[in-house]
Amino acid sequence: LNPRDDLAQLAEIIQLIDHLMKPHVDMLTHLLASIDGQSAVISSAKWGELETARQEKAISGVTRLKLRLASLAPVLKKHVNSDLFRKASDRIESIEYTLETLRIMKTFFDGTSLEGDTSVRDSYMAGVVDGM
């Protein structure tokens, strides 16, 4: 469980639909490069090794992308294929949920999570399957 594939796909798409944000996606890719585990256990431990400032920068960076894309949707959809726009939105949402899952799993392993926190990823995946 890591954001690498989603970030790579987003970098390609964002270059086409909002090239001004490509450096921002590249920065997120660099910032999260160490989160490369194939399991939630490994990746959440690596998430925990990031400085708090880097974690917050990553989360706020994803939020910025999400809000920018939503705000510019009417303009962007006039110039790009709506399927491409949807794919970008989906990748951003997946990255957002992945980072939140890693944060929650880290607190779970530390013994500081709240009951029900770990259902975030399950809820996201159920929504993805339901939308198919």
Secondary structure by P-SEA (a helix, b strand, c coil): ccaaaaaaaaaaaaacccccaaaaaaaaaaaacccccccaaaaaaaaaaccaaaaaaaaaaaaaaaaaaaaaaaaaaacccaaaaaaaaaaaaaaaaaaaaaaaaaaaaaccccccccaaaaaaaaaaaaac
